[in-house]
């Protein structure tokens, strides 16, 4: 037990140090290269590029990844399914529908720089994500049955995605803006977005940590969790709220970014087998590092142009999970 605790502490410290190093790298990666960092103290334009664009973008990528990593750990523990991800309850399709409705009504770009339009689209994405989760809960008649909740999330996701597609077909002018949102981008994350995500991350992390014994109990089965005296219904509802708010906040600020919430808990488990309390914190740190690294890579690979960060996370995260499945299938002598 002491060895597991020490490994978790070392992993957490390593992830924090790697995140700090990646933040410094992110401050120097861009169309003007590291020269902006060297000239930042003497050149006001270089200072503005570094401090007002690169630093908040890199920090925002870490915060969005941390929210998704946290949500992924909660989702996998709540559904007792290692393939569960933060978008399982309809939050992603709801956010997409919200953005599509906002664009169809008001026009503009999904990542417009005007603060009014940006705030409106961010609010629409967040409201859509929460509405998708609430619809899932209504269809599942609460949180008492995990399987019913899971199936309701799949159904809601399909229906809301179809509604988004219908709006896109009816108003084809929003197609390019919707594509930017669907692929995910941290290009327009500023200090305001960082403040919003940080304000959500801290309480979500605290609540998830406090409720982690519920997830530990659920790993033993619902009957065992009931025998331990855990009031599963209200505690499940609180965990679903954390999952929805963390996912909705990240999606509203950075668009749909795949595989971070799914891969982060798996990476943590491959290094340290620990309780859900530590797993949630370490998954948040791992998710932040993954998305921050993907954001830096997206700016660097074809510089001065950029790749959508969601494409990189999908390719890298999907490749890792395929390799993980192959390794386990070979180890067991058969398919998973």
For each residue, the residues with C-beta under 8 A, 3 or more apart:
1: 4 5
2: 5 6
3: 6 7
4: 1 7 8 272 273 274
5: 1 2 8 9 274
6: 2 3 9 10
7: 3 4 10 11 271 272 274
8: 4 5 11 12 272 274 278 282
9: 5 6 12 13
10: 6 7 13 14
11: 7 8 14 15 268 271 272 282
12: 8 9 15 16 278 281 282 285
13: 9 10 16 17
14: 10 11 17 18
15: 11 12 18 19 282 285 286 288 289
16: 12 13 19 20 285
17: 13 14 20 21
18: 14 15 21 22 289
19: 15 16 22 23 62 285 288 289 292
20: 16 17 23 24
21: 17 18 24 25
22: 18 19 25 26 58 62 289 292 293 296
23: 19 20 26 27 55 58 59 62 292
24: 20 21 27 28
25: 21 22 28 29 296
26: 22 23 29 54 55 57 58 61 292 295 296 299
27: 23 24 37 50 54 55 58
28: 24 25 33 34 36 37 54
29: 25 26 33 34 54 296 299 300 303
30: 33 36 49 53 54 299 303 304
31: 303 304
32: 35 36 46 49
33: 28 29 30 36
34: 28 29 37 38
35: 32 38 39 46
36: 28 30 32 33 39 40 43 46 49 50 54
37: 27 28 34 40 46 50
38: 34 35
39: 35 36 42 43 46
40: 36 37 43 46 47 49 50 51
41: 47
42: 39 46
43: 36 39 40 46 47
44: 47 48
45: 48 49
46: 32 35 36 37 39 40 42 43 49 50
47: 40 41 43 44 50 51
48: 44 45 51 52 53
49: 30 32 36 40 45 46 52 53 54
50: 27 36 37 40 46 47 53 54 55
51: 40 47 48 54 55
52: 48 49 55 56 190 191
53: 30 48 49 50 56 57
54: 26 27 28 29 30 36 49 50 51 57 58
55: 23 26 27 50 51 52 58 59
56: 52 53 59 60 189 190 191 193 194
57: 26 53 54 60 61 186 187 189 190 295
58: 22 23 26 27 54 55 61 62 292 295 296
59: 23 55 56 62 63 194
60: 56 57 63 64 186 189 190 193 194 197 253 254
61: 26 57 58 64 65 186 189 254 288 291 292 294 295 309
62: 19 22 23 58 59 65 66 288 289 291 292
63: 59 60 66 67 194 197 198 201 250 288
64: 60 61 67 68 186 189 197 250 253 254 257 291
65: 61 62 68 69 250 257 260 264 287 288 289 290 291 292
66: 62 63 69 70 201 284 285 287 288
67: 63 64 70 71 197 200 201 204 246 247 249 250 284 287
68: 64 65 71 72 86 246 247 250 257 260 261 264 287 291
69: 65 66 72 73 260 261 264 265 283 284 285 286 287 288 290
70: 66 67 73 74 201 204 205 208 242 246 280 283 284 287
71: 67 68 74 75 86 242 243 246 247 250 261
72: 68 69 75 76 84 85 86 260 261 262 263 264 265 283 287
73: 69 70 76 77 208 264 265 268 276 279 280 283 284
74: 70 71 77 78 208 215 239 242 243 246 280
75: 71 72 78 79 84 85 86 88 89 243 261
76: 72 73 79 80 81 82 83 84 265
77: 73 74 80 212 215 218 219 276 279
78: 74 75 84 146 215 218 236 239 240 243
79: 75 76 84 88 146 149 150
80: 76 77 146 218 219
81: 76 84 150
82: 76 265 266
83: 76 262
84: 72 75 76 78 79 81 88 150 262
85: 72 75 88 259 261 262
86: 68 71 72 75 91 92 243 246 247 250 261
87: 90 91 92 93 157 247 256 261
88: 75 79 84 85 150 153 154 157
89: 75 132 133 136 149 153 156 240 243 244
90: 87 93 94 132 133 135 136 153 156 157 160
91: 86 87 94 95 129 130 132 133 243 244 247 248 251
92: 86 87 95 96 129 132 157 247 251 256
93: 87 90 96 97 132 156 157 158 159 160 161 164
94: 90 91 97 98 128 129 130 131 132 133 135 156 160
95: 91 92 98 99 125 126 128 129 132 248 251 252 256
96: 92 93 99 100 125 128 160 161 164 178 181 182 256
97: 93 94 100 101 128 132 160 161 163 164 167
98: 94 95 101 102 124 125 126 127 128 129 131
99: 95 96 102 103 110 121 124 125 128 178 181
100: 96 97 103 104 164 167 168 174 178
101: 97 98 104 105 124 128 167
102: 98 99 105 106 120 121 124
103: 99 100 106 107 108 110 121 171 174 177 178
104: 100 101 167 170 171 174
105: 101 102
106: 102 103 117 120
107: 103 173 174
108: 103 112 114 117 120 121 177
109: 112 117 177 180
110: 99 103 121 177 178 180 181 255
111: 118 121 180 181 185 187 188 255
112: 108 109 117 118 121 188
113: 118 188
114: 108 117 118
115: 118 119 192
116: 119 120
117: 106 108 109 112 114 120 121
118: 111 112 113 114 115 121 122 188
119: 115 116 122 123
120: 102 106 108 116 117 123 124
121: 99 102 103 108 110 111 112 117 118 124 125
122: 118 119 125 126 193 196 252 253
123: 119 120 126 127 252
124: 98 99 101 102 120 121 127 128
125: 95 96 98 99 121 122 128 129 181 248 251 252
126: 95 98 122 123 129 130 248 249 251 252
127: 98 123 124 130 131
128: 94 95 96 97 98 99 101 124 125 131 132
129: 91 92 94 95 98 125 126 132 133 244 247 248 251 252
130: 91 94 126 127 133 134 244 245 248
131: 94 98 127 128 134 135
132: 89 90 91 92 93 94 95 97 128 129 135 136 156 157 160
133: 89 90 91 94 129 130 136 137 240 243 244 248
134: 130 131 137 138
135: 90 94 131 132 138 139 156 160
136: 89 90 132 133 139 140 149 152 153 156
137: 133 134 140 142 143 149 152 240
138: 134 135 141
139: 135 136 152 155 156
140: 136 137 143 145 148 149 151 152 153
141: 138 144 145 148
142: 137 233 237
143: 137 140 149 233 236 237 240
144: 141 148 232 233 236
145: 140 141 148 149
146: 78 79 80 149 150 222
147: 150 151
148: 140 141 144 145 151 152
149: 79 89 136 137 140 143 145 146 152 153 240
150: 79 81 84 88 146 147 153 154
151: 140 147 148 154 155
152: 136 137 139 140 148 149 155 156
153: 88 89 90 136 140 149 150 156 157
154: 88 150 151 157 158
155: 139 151 152 158 159
156: 89 90 93 94 132 135 136 139 152 153 159 160
157: 87 88 90 92 93 132 153 154 160 161
158: 93 154 155 161 162
159: 93 155 156 162 163
160: 90 93 94 96 97 132 135 156 157 163 164
161: 93 96 97 157 158 164 165
162: 158 159 165 166
163: 97 159 160 166 167
164: 93 96 97 100 160 161 167 168 178
165: 161 162 168 169
166: 162 163 169 170
167: 97 100 101 104 163 164 170 171 174
168: 100 164 165 171 172 174 175 178
169: 165 166 172
170: 104 166 167
171: 103 104 167 168 174
172: 168 169 175
173: 107
174: 100 103 104 107 167 168 171 177 178
175: 168 172 178 179
176: 179 180
177: 103 108 109 110 174 180 181
178: 96 99 100 103 110 164 168 174 175 181 182
179: 175 176 182 183
180: 109 110 111 176 177 183 185 255 308
181: 96 99 110 111 125 177 178 184 185 255 256
182: 96 178 179 255 256 310
183: 179 180 255 256 308 310 311
184: 181 254 255 256 257 258 308 309 310 311 313
185: 111 180 181 188 254 255 308 309 310
186: 57 60 61 64 189 254 291 295 309
187: 57 111 306
188: 111 112 113 118 185
189: 56 57 60 61 64 186 193 194 253 254
190: 52 56 57 60 193 194
191: 52 56 194 195
192: 115 195 196
193: 56 60 122 189 190 196 197 253
194: 56 59 60 63 189 190 191 197 198
195: 191 192 198 199
196: 122 192 193 199 200 249 253
197: 60 63 64 67 193 194 200 201 249 250 253
198: 63 194 195 201 202
199: 195 196 202 203
200: 67 196 197 203 204 245 246 249
201: 63 66 67 70 197 198 204 205 246 284
202: 198 199 205 206
203: 199 200 206 207
204: 67 70 200 201 207 208 242 245 246
205: 70 201 202 208 209 280 281 284
206: 202 203 209 210
207: 203 204 210 211 238 242
208: 70 73 74 204 205 211 212 239 242 280
209: 205 206 212 277 280 281
210: 206 207
211: 207 208 214 215 235 238 239 242
212: 77 208 209 215 216 275 276 277 279 280
213: 216 217 230 276 277
214: 211 217 218 225 230 232 235 236 239
215: 74 77 78 211 212 218 219 239 276
216: 212 213 219 220 275 276 277
217: 213 214 220 224 225 228 230
218: 77 78 80 214 215 221 222 225 232
219: 77 80 215 216 276
220: 216 217 224 225
221: 218 224 225
222: 146 218 225 226 232
223: 226 227
224: 217 220 221 227 228
225: 214 217 218 220 221 222 228 230 232
226: 222 223 229 230 232
227: 223 224
228: 217 224 225
229: 226
230: 213 214 217 225 226 235
231: 234 235
232: 144 214 218 222 225 226 235 236
233: 142 143 144 236 237
234: 231 237 238
235: 211 214 230 231 232 238 239
236: 78 143 144 214 232 233 239 240
237: 142 143 233 234 240 241
238: 207 211 234 235 241 242
239: 74 78 208 211 214 215 235 236 242 243
240: 78 89 133 137 143 149 236 237 243 244
241: 237 238 244 245
242: 70 71 74 204 207 208 211 238 239 245 246
243: 71 74 75 78 86 89 91 133 239 240 246 247
244: 89 91 129 130 133 240 241 247 248
245: 130 200 204 241 242 248 249
246: 67 68 70 71 74 86 200 201 204 242 243 249 250
247: 67 68 71 86 87 91 92 129 243 244 250 251 261
248: 91 95 125 126 129 130 133 244 245 251 252
249: 67 126 196 197 200 245 246 252 253
250: 63 64 65 67 68 71 86 197 246 247 253 254 257
251: 91 92 95 125 126 129 247 248 254 255 256 257
252: 95 122 123 125 126 129 248 249
253: 60 64 122 189 193 196 197 249 250
254: 60 61 64 184 185 186 189 250 251 257 291 309
255: 110 111 180 181 182 183 184 185 251 310
256: 87 92 95 96 181 182 183 184 251 310
257: 64 65 68 184 250 251 254 260 291 309 310 313
258: 184 262 310 313 314 317 318
259: 85 262 263 313 314 316 317 318 321
260: 65 68 69 72 257 263 264 287 290 291 294 313 317
261: 68 69 71 72 75 85 86 87 247 264 287
262: 72 83 84 85 258 259 265 266 317 321
263: 72 259 260 266 267 290 317 320 321
264: 65 68 69 72 73 260 261 267 268 283 284 286 287 290
265: 69 72 73 76 82 262 268 269 279 283 286
266: 82 262 263 269 270 320 321 324
267: 263 264 270 271 286 290 320
268: 11 73 264 265 271 272 274 279 282 283 286
269: 265 266 272 273 279
270: 266 267 324
271: 7 11 267 268
272: 4 7 8 11 268 269 278 282
273: 4 269
274: 4 5 7 8 268 278 279 282
275: 212 216 278 279
276: 73 77 212 213 215 216 219 279 280
277: 209 212 213 216 280 281
278: 8 12 272 274 275 281 282
279: 73 77 212 265 268 269 274 275 276 282 283
280: 70 73 74 205 208 209 212 276 277 283 284
281: 12 205 209 277 278 284 285
282: 8 11 12 15 268 272 274 278 279 285 286
283: 69 70 72 73 264 265 268 279 280 286 287
284: 66 67 69 70 73 201 205 264 280 281 287 288
285: 12 15 16 19 66 69 281 282 288 289
286: 15 69 264 265 267 268 282 283 289 290
287: 65 66 67 68 69 70 72 260 261 264 283 284 290 291
288: 15 19 61 62 63 65 66 69 284 285 291 292
289: 15 18 19 22 62 65 285 286 292 293
290: 65 69 260 263 264 267 286 287 293 294 313 317
291: 61 62 64 65 68 186 254 257 260 287 288 294 295 309 313
292: 19 22 23 26 58 61 62 65 288 289 295 296
293: 22 289 290 296 297
294: 61 260 290 291 297 298 309 312 313 316
295: 26 57 58 61 186 291 292 298 299 309
296: 22 25 26 29 58 292 293 299 300
297: 293 294 300 301 307 312
298: 294 295 301 306 307 308 309 311 312
299: 26 29 30 295 296 303 306
300: 29 296 297 303
301: 297 298 307
302: 305 306 307
303: 29 30 31 299 300 306
304: 30 31
305: 302
306: 187 298 299 302 303
307: 297 298 301 302 311 312
308: 180 183 184 185 298 311 312
309: 61 184 185 186 254 257 291 294 295 298 312 313
310: 182 183 184 185 255 256 257 258 313 314
311: 183 184 298 307 308 314 315
312: 294 297 298 307 308 309 315 316
313: 184 257 258 259 260 290 291 294 309 310 316 317
314: 258 259 310 311 317 318
315: 311 312 318 319
316: 259 294 312 313 319 320
317: 258 259 260 262 263 290 313 314 320 321
318: 258 259 314 315 321 322
319: 315 316 322 323
320: 263 266 267 316 317 323 324
321: 259 262 263 266 317 318 324 325
322: 318 319 325 326
323: 319 320 326 327
324: 266 270 320 321 327 328
325: 321 322 328 329 336
326: 322 323 329 330
327: 323 324 330 331
328: 324 325 331 332 336
329: 325 326 332 334 335 336
330: 326 327 333
331: 327 328
332: 328 329 336
333: 330
334: 329
335: 329
336: 325 328 329 332
